[in-house]
Amino acid sequence: MSQEPSHSLRPPLHNSSAPRDKEPKEIEKIRKWQEERIARRLRGEYESAVLHLQEVIDGNLKNPVNIASVRVEGAKNTRKSFLGSIIDPVLAANATSVEDGRSNLESVLHTTRKVADILTKSDIFTSVEAQIERARDPLSANRDVDVVFRTRERGRYTVTSSTELGNNEGSASASATVRNVFGGAETLTANVSLGTKTRRSYSANLTAPLTPDLNTFGNLSVYGLERDQTAYASCFEGLRGVKATIKGGGHEMGWEGVYRQIRDLTPAASITIREAAGETLKSSIFHSWIHDTRDDRIAATRGHYAKLYHEFAGLGGDASFYKTEAEGQISRPITEGVSYSIAGRGGLLWGLNKPLLFSDRFQLGGPTSVRSFKANGLGPHDGADSVGGDIYYSIGASIISNIPNKSHWPIKTHAWVNAGRLEQVDRSRSLVENVKDLLVKPSISAGVGLIYRFDPAVDVTVNATAKHPIPKTLWSLMYEDISVCSSLSFVVERIAYSSHICCYQYSGDGGLYGESVLKNRAFQLITPGTSTAALTGWQALNGATISVVRESTPVSTALPNALQVRIPTGRTGTAGFANTGYSGIKVSSAWKYTASFYYRFPSSTGFNGNVVVGLQTTGGQILASTSFPVSGSQTTWRQVNVDLYPTSTPGNNNNLFTISVDAASASGQTINFAMLSLFPPTFKNRPNGMRADLAEALADLRPGLFRFPGGNNLEGQTVERRWQWRKTVGPMVDRPGRMGDWSYVNTDGLGLLEYLYWCEDLGAEPIMGVWAAALRASLGRPEPFKLLYVEIGNEDFFAANSYVYRWRRFVTALQREFPQLRFIATTNPGNPVLTPAPTEYDVHVYQTPSKQILVAWFAQNVFYYDGFQRNGTKYFEGEYAAISTNPNDLFGSPANGRLVYPTVQSAVSEAAFMTGLERNADIVFAAAYAPLIGHATNNQWVGPLESTGIVVS
């Protein structure tokens, strides 16, 4: 990752190879960025120290620590009683969950995270930062701590207004919101609008949480509106109502009282509408349930939707009925760019002890129910007026596809068939007979057409004529394995300084790499022993003893460590060990899991038995298992490969990968294990390939180029820690791994060959270095990969002086052997002067969407490349992102403006900048947003292009 480039080119450019050489301010900029480079290197050393600190902390997780008090600072408008009501249950749950009733550092950290999550969930605060301090109470014990949350409350008042015009209709509205009204996360919202269809409307809603987990809310609202119904019923209707609801878990139940008035009849109003005119009062209770997994509420391509609704009216007033409705939809893709949907709905209105009223009846017809029929035009009529019905159904099937060769267009083709009917119930006949009549006399429509997705809140005007083609490579991907870091900061008194805890969550291992299941699978670059760091991801089962040992005869020179398992004496049942995964293990009965590992007995024994390999829940439910025979005479390494087929899909990822033996028959035995692996299905079933869901999402972007392996992770913090491709190819046991540039171990299971195969699977061209054909053939790939671009170095505008001779040596040697290649330079364009002259440059920009509110770098630089000379030089915008609102501290903390997640403002500013890249695609041949992948809640770098909620397989 990098800072903004050290040039600030502005049109028109001088006719010179180094047009800014004579400007002192540019020299000053270079000096400043060189200083920042040094500071960045120091930060790398600091991050290495953090890694060691992590090991210290891991070793103290079981030390006794008690929470003496919890303080929330900065919550000036929030009631202490409310904070207590949501925090106390978390503390109580922690007190009952700790082992032996004794709290330790690990449980305190978990509790702190849970409290921070519930404070964030309340939506009262813009920021919540946690810190653990020595207890203030002078009577507290040495192991007592205070958990302090430093918060910043959201603004309490918001006022907005909007207008909409189109299709001979118009409306204007204004709304106001008051947050945290009474200091308990309540929200008061008021809205008023005027329009042509809904003449006037107003509403006021007060919402408040009802349960400590903030999953259930109560709502009290008053509303009023006047509707123009002359298009189908020759009248206007006015409503004034009060509603009280409780909502949570997809359910909503409540009471509604509404005063209704049918008035302002047109001269052509029918007798039925004239009889319905006047005032009525309805008092009812209702319940609804909704389940929605669709990817789009309007034009879904996958997922399903279900809704049930029940209403009983008769608690006073003029209405007395029971009403029920059911609705469902299923959407699935057929092939790329083509999907189908099947939907259905139906309802019944059953009068009780009073006549049914016009305002309560169903209406049917129109684009949201039965297409091609007039809105509310189906069912019983009196003259030209639709008078509504008591029972109805509608079903439909549709196919939506992209315009051929224009998948990016917002216009889609649409074919559909609909059927439905609306009737009034004949009470002289049975309900079954009424339903039969309804089904045998449907109104049917079918057709084809176009769908255009239009957001009325966006007005885009384009006045331009394309002057050059957009290259296929323009929108590309950049990948770098970057760790993530939690935002929880705390003080460990015994080591006398404060630090952030780096979590073991990854974008490569545990993320994009298909082996995102087993954590610490090969015990690479760790100190043997039984420390928490050595056994990260592993735990013993049923009294077994596990430790990481330095093998006397390792499985390979690259992997000197192994996991040693000792089976206890006097045990029954099974004993062994388990891996917890990166954030649990996703298990699906639809998947086949491929497991492999090496084992041996350190010394020969007379044992003969079976080893069981399986998947199970943390509660002990067996999900999949298989076994194979072993002999104590196996003192050399033997590889085992087995397949696991889960019989059920658990409801969460709290699952384990286990290896065990019968404890009684294996009593006292010692077995060593090395290079363990567990793969779910991979993208395109590629061996040692990519995690399917993430890779499919990236493939859907259809990138033109793919740059790997980074980024700073290519260079390494030291020469020894650089990315060495020779150590990332071949069998897994021959890959030693390395300490990555972001201070955690890279297993290098995701190596050079895997990257290149992935480029082929994506249909993207790689940007990377050259490697030997003989080695490639020995790994099962005789034909060469398509490789056109080689990038020399990374972000060398920080060290341009040494780059001059390194560029010359690399390019001269490579051009001689591979004349077809194009070489990308990583200094500032034209500064310094390089020989041979580069034909491509890699430019990196991390900047602000804007300053203040906001002087946007990205917004201001939409025309950045417009004035660049068209002299044959091409540009690769290799990394770009809006990462901070503070131009004076781009890489600082969130408190100083650093973005934790992308915002609407940052996304729009980047999109504006991208229009300039596309407009200048004659010289900008590729661009890649960075970073590519990150964890949704734990991240070390500002928001990625793709986020995962939990890194699982």
DADATA-V939559 format. One record per residue. N is the residue number from 1. RES is the residue in one letter. OMEGA is omega in whole degrees, 0 to 359 (none if undefined). Layout:
n = (N	N)
res = (RES	RES)
omega = (OMEGA	OMEGA)
//
This chain:
n = (1	2	3	4	5	6	7	8	9	10	11	12	13	14	15	16	17	18	19	20	21	22	23	24	25	26	27	28	29	30	31	32	33	34	35	36	37	38	39	40	41	42	43	44	45	46	47	48	49	50	51	52	53	54	55	56	57	58	59	60	61	62	63	64	65	66	67	68	69	70	71	72	73	74	75	76	77	78	79	80	81	82	83	84	85	86	87	88	89	90	91	92	93	94	95	96	97	98	99	100	101	102	103	104	105	106	107	108	109	110	111	112	113	114	115	116	117	118	119	120	121	122	123	124	125	126	127	128	129	130	131	132	133	134	135	136	137	138	139	140	141	142	143	144	145	146	147	148	149	150	151	152	153	154	155	156	157	158	159	160	161	162	163	164	165	166	167	168	169	170	171	172	173	174	175	176	177	178	179	180	181	182	183	184	185	186	187	188	189	190	191	192	193	194	195	196	197	198	199	200	201	202	203	204	205	206	207	208	209	210	211	212	213	214	215	216	217	218	219	220	221	222	223	224	225	226	227	228	229	230	231	232	233	234	235	236	237	238	239	240	241	242	243	244	245	246	247	248	249	250	251	252	253	254	255	256	257	258	259	260	261	262	263	264	265	266	267	268	269	270	271	272	273	274	275	276	277	278	279	280	281	282	283	284	285	286	287	288	289	290	291	292	293	294	295	296	297	298	299	300	301	302	303	304	305	306	307	308	309	310	311	312	313	314	315	316	317	318	319	320	321	322	323	324	325	326	327	328	329	330	331	332	333	334	335	336	337	338	339	340	341	342	343	344	345	346	347	348	349	350	351	352	353	354	355	356	357	358	359	360	361	362	363	364	365	366	367	368	369	370	371	372	373	374	375	376	377	378	379	380	381	382	383	384	385	386	387	388	389	390	391	392	393	394	395	396	397	398	399	400	401	402	403	404	405	406	407	408	409	410	411	412	413	414	415	416	417	418	419	420	421	422	423	424	425	426	427	428	429	430	431	432	433	434	435	436	437	438	439	440	441	442	443	444	445	446	447	448	449	450	451	452	453	454	455	456	457	458	459	460	461	462	463	464	465	466	467	468	469	470	471	472	473	474	475	476	477	478	479	480	481	482	483	484	485	486	487	488	489	490	491	492	493	494	495	496	497	498	499	500	501	502	503	504	505	506	507	508	509	510	511	512	513	514	515	516	517	518	519	520	521	522	523	524	525	526	527	528	529	530	531	532	533	534	535	536	537	538	539	540	541	542	543	544	545	546	547	548	549	550	551	552	553	554	555	556	557	558	559	560	561	562	563	564	565	566	567	568	569	570	571	572	573	574	575	576	577	578	579	580	581	582	583	584	585	586	587	588	589	590	591	592	593	594	595	596	597	598	599	600	601	602	603	604	605	606	607	608	609	610	611	612	613	614	615	616	617	618	619	620	621	622	623	624	625	626	627	628	629	630	631	632	633	634	635	636	637	638	639	640	641	642	643	644	645	646	647	648	649	650	651	652	653	654	655	656	657	658	659	660	661	662	663	664	665	666	667	668	669	670	671	672	673	674	675	676	677	678	679	680	681	682	683	684	685	686	687	688	689	690	691	692	693	694	695	696	697	698	699	700	701	702	703	704	705	706	707	708	709	710	711	712	713	714	715	716	717	718	719	720	721	722	723	724	725	726	727	728	729	730	731	732	733	734	735	736	737	738	739	740	741	742	743	744	745	746	747	748	749	750	751	752	753	754	755	756	757	758	759	760	761	762	763	764	765	766	767	768	769	770	771	772	773	774	775	776	777	778	779	780	781	782	783	784	785	786	787	788	789	790	791	792	793	794	795	796	797	798	799	800	801	802	803	804	805	806	807	808	809	810	811	812	813	814	815	816	817	818	819	820	821	822	823	824	825	826	827	828	829	830	831	832	833	834	835	836	837	838	839	840	841	842	843	844	845	846	847	848	849	850	851	852	853	854	855	856	857	858	859	860	861	862	863	864	865	866	867	868	869	870	871	872	873	874	875	876	877	878	879	880	881	882	883	884	885	886	887	888	889	890	891	892	893	894	895	896	897	898	899	900	901	902	903	904	905	906	907	908	909	910	911	912	913	914	915	916	917	918	919	920	921	922	923	924	925	926	927	928	929	930	931	932	933	934	935	936	937	938	939	940	941	942	943	944	945	946	947	948	949	950	951	952	953)
res = (M	S	Q	E	P	S	H	S	L	R	P	P	L	H	N	S	S	A	P	R	D	K	E	P	K	E	I	E	K	I	R	K	W	Q	E	E	R	I	A	R	R	L	R	G	E	Y	E	S	A	V	L	H	L	Q	E	V	I	D	G	N	L	K	N	P	V	N	I	A	S	V	R	V	E	G	A	K	N	T	R	K	S	F	L	G	S	I	I	D	P	V	L	A	A	N	A	T	S	V	E	D	G	R	S	N	L	E	S	V	L	H	T	T	R	K	V	A	D	I	L	T	K	S	D	I	F	T	S	V	E	A	Q	I	E	R	A	R	D	P	L	S	A	N	R	D	V	D	V	V	F	R	T	R	E	R	G	R	Y	T	V	T	S	S	T	E	L	G	N	N	E	G	S	A	S	A	S	A	T	V	R	N	V	F	G	G	A	E	T	L	T	A	N	V	S	L	G	T	K	T	R	R	S	Y	S	A	N	L	T	A	P	L	T	P	D	L	N	T	F	G	N	L	S	V	Y	G	L	E	R	D	Q	T	A	Y	A	S	C	F	E	G	L	R	G	V	K	A	T	I	K	G	G	G	H	E	M	G	W	E	G	V	Y	R	Q	I	R	D	L	T	P	A	A	S	I	T	I	R	E	A	A	G	E	T	L	K	S	S	I	F	H	S	W	I	H	D	T	R	D	D	R	I	A	A	T	R	G	H	Y	A	K	L	Y	H	E	F	A	G	L	G	G	D	A	S	F	Y	K	T	E	A	E	G	Q	I	S	R	P	I	T	E	G	V	S	Y	S	I	A	G	R	G	G	L	L	W	G	L	N	K	P	L	L	F	S	D	R	F	Q	L	G	G	P	T	S	V	R	S	F	K	A	N	G	L	G	P	H	D	G	A	D	S	V	G	G	D	I	Y	Y	S	I	G	A	S	I	I	S	N	I	P	N	K	S	H	W	P	I	K	T	H	A	W	V	N	A	G	R	L	E	Q	V	D	R	S	R	S	L	V	E	N	V	K	D	L	L	V	K	P	S	I	S	A	G	V	G	L	I	Y	R	F	D	P	A	V	D	V	T	V	N	A	T	A	K	H	P	I	P	K	T	L	W	S	L	M	Y	E	D	I	S	V	C	S	S	L	S	F	V	V	E	R	I	A	Y	S	S	H	I	C	C	Y	Q	Y	S	G	D	G	G	L	Y	G	E	S	V	L	K	N	R	A	F	Q	L	I	T	P	G	T	S	T	A	A	L	T	G	W	Q	A	L	N	G	A	T	I	S	V	V	R	E	S	T	P	V	S	T	A	L	P	N	A	L	Q	V	R	I	P	T	G	R	T	G	T	A	G	F	A	N	T	G	Y	S	G	I	K	V	S	S	A	W	K	Y	T	A	S	F	Y	Y	R	F	P	S	S	T	G	F	N	G	N	V	V	V	G	L	Q	T	T	G	G	Q	I	L	A	S	T	S	F	P	V	S	G	S	Q	T	T	W	R	Q	V	N	V	D	L	Y	P	T	S	T	P	G	N	N	N	N	L	F	T	I	S	V	D	A	A	S	A	S	G	Q	T	I	N	F	A	M	L	S	L	F	P	P	T	F	K	N	R	P	N	G	M	R	A	D	L	A	E	A	L	A	D	L	R	P	G	L	F	R	F	P	G	G	N	N	L	E	G	Q	T	V	E	R	R	W	Q	W	R	K	T	V	G	P	M	V	D	R	P	G	R	M	G	D	W	S	Y	V	N	T	D	G	L	G	L	L	E	Y	L	Y	W	C	E	D	L	G	A	E	P	I	M	G	V	W	A	A	A	L	R	A	S	L	G	R	P	E	P	F	K	L	L	Y	V	E	I	G	N	E	D	F	F	A	A	N	S	Y	V	Y	R	W	R	R	F	V	T	A	L	Q	R	E	F	P	Q	L	R	F	I	A	T	T	N	P	G	N	P	V	L	T	P	A	P	T	E	Y	D	V	H	V	Y	Q	T	P	S	K	Q	I	L	V	A	W	F	A	Q	N	V	F	Y	Y	D	G	F	Q	R	N	G	T	K	Y	F	E	G	E	Y	A	A	I	S	T	N	P	N	D	L	F	G	S	P	A	N	G	R	L	V	Y	P	T	V	Q	S	A	V	S	E	A	A	F	M	T	G	L	E	R	N	A	D	I	V	F	A	A	A	Y	A	P	L	I	G	H	A	T	N	N	Q	W	V	G	P	L	E	S	T	G	I	V	V	S)
omega = (187	170	179	183	186	174	179	187	178	178	353	180	175	179	185	179	178	192	185	187	189	182	183	183	177	177	178	178	180	179	181	181	175	176	179	177	178	179	180	176	178	177	178	177	178	180	175	176	178	179	178	177	178	180	178	181	179	180	181	184	183	177	183	176	179	174	179	180	175	180	175	182	178	181	187	184	184	182	176	180	178	179	178	183	180	181	184	178	178	179	179	179	179	182	181	185	183	181	177	178	182	180	177	183	181	181	177	178	178	179	180	178	181	178	178	180	183	176	177	181	181	179	177	192	173	178	177	179	184	176	178	184	173	184	180	186	181	180	183	178	181	183	180	179	170	174	186	177	177	190	172	184	175	172	187	190	176	177	180	175	180	175	177	179	176	176	180	178	178	178	175	183	175	180	178	181	174	180	174	190	183	177	181	180	176	178	177	181	177	183	174	180	177	180	182	179	171	191	179	173	175	176	174	184	174	181	180	176	182	182	182	180	177	177	181	184	171	182	175	184	170	184	174	178	176	185	175	181	184	180	181	185	171	181	169	178	175	180	172	187	175	181	176	184	169	187	177	177	181	181	173	176	182	179	178	171	185	175	186	181	173	187	178	180	176	180	182	183	181	178	181	180	178	177	180	183	179	187	174	180	178	173	187	170	184	176	175	176	182	173	188	176	182	178	178	183	183	183	184	175	176	179	179	184	177	179	174	181	177	179	175	178	181	179	187	179	187	184	177	184	168	181	176	177	175	182	179	178	174	178	180	174	175	175	183	178	181	179	177	176	173	184	177	176	179	182	179	175	185	179	181	184	177	179	176	184	180	185	183	185	176	170	185	178	179	188	181	177	177	186	176	175	180	179	182	186	180	174	184	178	166	188	180	185	170	185	175	182	185	183	183	167	171	177	181	174	182	174	180	180	175	168	181	178	180	184	181	180	175	179	179	173	188	173	184	168	183	173	178	178	179	180	170	184	173	186	178	180	181	179	179	179	176	180	179	179	181	186	186	181	183	166	189	174	177	180	175	180	180	173	176	179	182	176	184	179	183	178	183	176	181	175	183	175	181	180	179	179	176	182	179	185	190	183	191	180	173	182	173	180	182	177	176	185	179	181	182	179	180	183	171	190	189	178	162	171	186	180	171	176	176	180	177	176	191	173	177	172	183	181	184	180	183	175	179	185	187	180	180	191	186	175	185	172	176	179	181	179	182	180	178	179	181	184	177	178	185	176	180	179	172	172	176	178	180	176	175	183	171	188	174	174	186	179	174	178	180	185	184	185	176	175	180	183	176	180	183	175	175	180	172	183	180	177	180	183	184	172	185	183	181	173	188	181	177	180	179	178	179	186	167	179	180	181	176	176	174	176	170	173	181	176	186	177	179	184	170	183	181	170	182	177	184	172	179	175	177	176	176	179	180	180	178	177	173	183	176	183	175	179	179	178	181	182	172	184	177	178	178	176	180	175	179	181	180	179	178	179	180	184	179	184	179	186	185	167	188	170	186	176	174	188	183	183	180	183	177	181	176	181	177	179	180	176	179	184	176	182	163	176	181	179	182	177	180	176	183	187	189	175	194	188	179	181	178	179	178	179	179	176	180	182	179	179	176	182	180	358	185	29	179	181	175	186	188	178	175	179	182	184	178	176	180	189	181	180	180	181	180	181	182	182	179	179	186	187	181	173	184	183	182	168	166	187	168	181	184	167	172	187	186	181	180	177	184	176	181	176	178	181	177	188	182	176	180	165	188	183	182	175	194	182	182	178	180	181	181	178	174	181	183	182	181	173	174	183	182	187	173	178	182	177	181	175	183	169	175	183	189	184	180	183	184	182	178	176	183	183	180	187	181	182	183	179	181	182	185	185	182	186	173	187	183	178	184	172	172	181	176	184	6	177	183	177	355	182	179	173	177	175	174	183	179	180	167	188	181	166	175	178	181	167	1	177	194	172	182	180	181	186	174	183	186	185	186	184	179	179	175	184	179	179	179	184	175	177	194	176	175	177	170	190	185	173	183	182	181	180	187	187	180	183	176	179	180	174	180	180	175	177	173	178	176	181	181	180	180	180	177	178	177	178	180	176	176	176	181	179	181	183	174	176	176	187	180	177	183	174	179	359	185	186	175	178	186	185	179	182	179	183	183	191	181	175	181	181	171	180	176	182	179	180	none)
//
